[in-house]
């Protein structure tokens, strides 16, 4: 039986492939396999939206994970999506289970409570720095088999201000392969390249150093397959979820909307609004307080359209609900989406008084580099595959993120019905 192992590198960019080809562990996979050089993410190109599209083969308008955070009506929210029940539709692992395969997901977003054989989800809150992360993992959010086997030993890696999800993942993954045997489908997600690029920039030496560390981590996984698994029958996939773009400016849209009269404040705090901005980093959702107020909707639209001609802002597009769905398969509890021609990141802090903000190195929306834009903005990401189902030496210049799930399903012998993507037949034997 053919197996599948996915090594996900958050913020892997197309520009990384050349460097990876020269590395000791990634290199052989690239040399002996095939890849998609420019894998176009979904809109918005945010971690959680992309990870769900990768596994469902559907766009955001169908799976329903519209951002990293759950959007509150005309408020900023820091509560992130986390639970498999929030996803509309089945995943690759759900289909694999139905075909009698064992499944494993380590540190994958929006997977808490999933009915997988082994599951350690990315569900501890993003800014949590306390010493009791077990509260977010127990009660079925992670599978009890992994908690019983490894939390006592490796839970320390996700405690305190210096917590590291990658340390945890790279401790659990090799032990699981040794102790439980290789699952038929195994997902391993790494975070630290994304963090390095948010902090130092897309093309920084720190980012390339982190990519080299991921090569070493991948080498550990490959050695574990040799010792405890079935490497000859395993299809290996190395993938990213989105690229990143170096940022020039940070614009606070809610301050701009205040200046335009759409938001009212008292003592610096918002007391009422006609619309509200929700940042996606490189793009921004604009939500109307009353979507049924067509007069106000037109006023907001006209104002946003005028920002196309503002030399500092230079909006590239203003899309309403119908246009979003037609152009990018995007739908949710918002009324417009905007993005700049410039490398502007959008801030949505409702309490700051400043229109233009400084970059905050490491911030997931307004760091030195960020993402969250339309799919074809540089840098986008990549998909690399090698194994018994994969041809050698094929390079597809461009493909879509929704193609990945049906392609990976075919690698291990079944079809995924009702996806938005296609099987990348060109890669497969």
Buried (B, 14 or more C-beta within 10 A) or exposed (E): EBBBBBBBBBBBBBBBBEBBBEBEBBBBBBEEBBBBBBBBBBBBBBBBBBBBBBBBBBBBBBBBBBBBBBBBEBEBEEEBBBBBEBBEBBBBBBBBBEEEBBBBBBBBBBBBBBEBBBBBBBBBEEEBEEEEBBEBBEEEBBBEBBBEBBBEEBBBBBBEEEBBBBBBBBBBBBBBBEEBEBBBBBBBBBBBBBBBBBBBBBBBEBBBEBBBBBBEBBBBBBBBBEEBBBBEBBBBBBBBBBBBBBBEBBBBBBBBBBEBEBBEBEEEEBEEBBBBBBBBBBBBBBBBBEBEEEEBBEBBBEBBBEBBEEEEBEBBBBBBBEBBBEEBBBBBEBBBBBBBEBBBBBBBBBEEEEBEBEBBEBBBBBBBBBBBBBBEBEBBBBBBBBBBBBBEEBEBEEBBBBBBBBBBBBBBBBEBEEBBBEBBEEBBE
